[in-house]
Amino acid sequence: MRYLLALGGALALAGCASSERVTLLAPVQESKIANNEVGAIAVLHGGTETVIDMANEQAGLRGERSPRVRQLAETDPRYTDIMRGLPLGSASENFEFAVGQNQLPDQELARLKSFLERYIESYTAYYADIPEDQRPAFHVIIAGFSDSSGEAAVSDADLERINTDLSTRRADTVRGQVIALVREAGIPIRPDEIDSQGNGHFAAMRKHNGARVVDQDFRIVSVTVR
Amino acid sequence: MRKFSIFVAALFALLAQPALADEIGRVKNVTAGGIEVIRGDSKMRAQSGFRLMEGDIVVTGAGQRVGITFLDNTRMAVAPSSRVIISRYRYDRARETGESLMRVDRGAVGVDSGNLSRSGRMQFQTPTSTLGVRGTTFVIEVDG
């Protein structure tokens, strides 16, 4: 009988121990580190939520019951090991067209080349432990933009289409320039890993609260590499 | 003839720009030999560069790991002996809006959230609980 009680107690304890946990960590992304952006996790339970928002704060998850929250003294080395498996973060930079031009000028292309080379340096350092032939491929995304300007007679839907088309043409043109650039400079990025997309006027609309505005700031492409 | 020219032009336009449609992220750093991705009834071996789609199930065995970068720049590290279901992932890159729902069935994942979490529409599930992510870095563990 005593053994049965002991077994029952052990099972009850095991039942109480949380087998699911979420642990908030200090930021690892440069922009988040710069802003000390820890963020938060909301654990949803029983129609309400419990929020953890401190680095090394941990919530033991218990379904509909309140989570068991505790503050760890320091980051568990297991978590450091898991986070080492993150891929290298992406990098983005904007490049400007000259007024009246639909191609990036030489000066901007030189800046773009330097941007790609800097990323490759970070990549080489980040993946130093991985044999060269097993390192992940680069992926370059060229996003074109346009401002939100347009004649009053043009409908919102037509303006969206016109500006999306314009930004797509800009991105496609720059894609061709980037393919030529990486080929000439011997930068190890394959053409099929270079994509282009038209982001239209949505960013401009956000900036100008939905107004149609001529704005040279949106004569740009944004190049992201990851 | 004109129709044929339009067809050829459209074909060249397609070839000129690789399709990103349906892709939600890519396998980046992965242990030698790759990991398993279940898509519908198919089991696939995912090596670096593998393009993930909504609904995919990422499975790592003992000693296997994978790093994934999603379209919104969310990065995920899947630890050995884990199973993660990407139940829902929608991201409009032009508007920078969308939503995601991923379920960690077992194992552990580390996440550095990207643009989606800023809208408050990034969620994770475990077998018992649901978590809302608000721009952060975290680890979820589900003991087997």
Contacts between the chains, C-beta under 8 A, distances in Angstrom:
chain1	res1	chain2	res2	distance
A	19	B	142	6.9
A	19	B	143	4.0
A	20	B	126	4.5
A	20	B	127	6.9
A	20	B	128	6.0
A	20	B	129	6.4
A	20	B	140	7.7
A	20	B	141	6.8
A	20	B	142	5.1
A	20	B	143	7.2
A	21	B	140	7.4
A	21	B	141	4.8
A	22	B	124	7.8
A	22	B	131	5.8
A	22	B	138	5.8
A	22	B	139	7.2
A	22	B	140	5.0
A	22	B	141	7.8
A	23	B	138	6.2
A	23	B	139	5.0
A	23	B	141	7.7
A	24	B	136	6.1
A	24	B	137	7.3
A	24	B	138	5.1
A	25	B	110	7.8
A	25	B	137	4.7
A	25	B	138	5.9
A	25	B	139	6.6
A	26	B	137	7.1
A	27	B	112	7.8
A	27	B	136	7.7
A	27	B	137	5.2
A	28	B	112	5.6
A	28	B	137	5.5
A	29	B	112	5.5
A	29	B	137	7.3
A	32	B	112	7.9
A	32	B	135	7.7
A	32	B	137	7.1
A	37	B	135	6.3
A	37	B	136	7.7
A	38	B	136	6.3
A	38	B	137	7.8
A	39	B	113	7.1
A	39	B	117	7.2
A	39	B	133	7.6
A	39	B	134	5.2
A	39	B	135	3.9
A	39	B	136	2.7
A	39	B	137	7.1
A	40	B	134	4.5
A	40	B	135	7.7
A	40	B	136	6.1
A	41	B	131	5.4
A	41	B	132	7.0
A	41	B	133	6.1
A	41	B	134	7.1
A	41	B	136	6.3
A	41	B	138	5.9
A	42	B	131	6.8
A	42	B	132	3.9
A	42	B	134	6.9
A	43	B	129	6.3
A	43	B	130	7.9
A	43	B	131	5.8
A	44	B	129	7.2
A	44	B	130	4.5
A	44	B	131	7.1
A	44	B	132	6.4
A	45	B	129	6.8
A	49	B	132	7.1
A	61	B	126	5.7
A	61	B	128	5.8
A	61	B	129	4.0
A	61	B	131	8.0
A	62	B	128	6.8
A	62	B	129	7.4
A	63	B	128	3.7
A	63	B	129	5.9
A	67	B	129	7.5
A	79	B	110	6.9
A	79	B	139	4.8
A	82	B	77	5.6
A	82	B	79	5.0
A	82	B	108	5.7
A	82	B	109	7.6
A	82	B	110	4.2
A	82	B	139	5.7
A	83	B	77	6.1
A	83	B	110	4.5
A	83	B	112	7.8
A	83	B	137	7.7
A	83	B	139	7.3
A	84	B	77	7.4
A	85	B	29	7.0
A	85	B	65	4.8
A	85	B	66	7.4
A	85	B	67	5.2
A	85	B	77	3.3
A	85	B	78	7.2
A	85	B	79	6.9
A	85	B	110	6.7
A	86	B	67	5.5
A	86	B	75	4.7
A	86	B	76	7.4
A	86	B	77	4.6
A	86	B	110	6.4
A	86	B	112	5.9
A	87	B	28	3.5
A	87	B	29	5.4
A	87	B	67	3.9
A	87	B	68	7.0
A	87	B	69	5.0
A	87	B	75	5.4
A	87	B	77	8.0
A	88	B	28	7.6
A	89	B	73	7.5
A	89	B	75	6.5
A	89	B	112	7.3
A	90	B	69	6.9
A	90	B	73	5.1
A	127	B	29	6.7
A	130	B	29	6.4
A	134	B	32	6.3
A	134	B	48	7.1
A	135	B	29	7.5
A	135	B	48	7.5
A	136	B	26	7.9
A	136	B	27	7.7
A	136	B	28	4.0
A	136	B	29	5.4
A	136	B	30	7.8
A	136	B	48	4.4
A	136	B	49	6.8
A	136	B	67	7.8
A	137	B	48	6.5
A	137	B	49	5.0
A	139	B	26	6.3
A	139	B	69	7.8
A	143	B	93	7.1
A	164	B	94	7.4
A	172	B	16	6.8
A	172	B	17	6.3
A	175	B	16	8.0
A	175	B	17	7.3
A	192	B	18	5.8
A	195	B	17	7.1
A	195	B	18	5.5
A	195	B	20	5.6
A	196	B	17	5.7
A	197	B	20	6.7
A	197	B	93	6.4
A	197	B	94	7.6
A	198	B	94	7.4
A	199	B	93	6.7
A	199	B	94	4.2
A	200	B	94	5.3
A	202	B	94	5.1
A	202	B	95	5.0
A	202	B	96	7.7
A	224	B	73	7.9
A	226	B	28	7.9
A	226	B	69	5.3
A	226	B	73	7.2
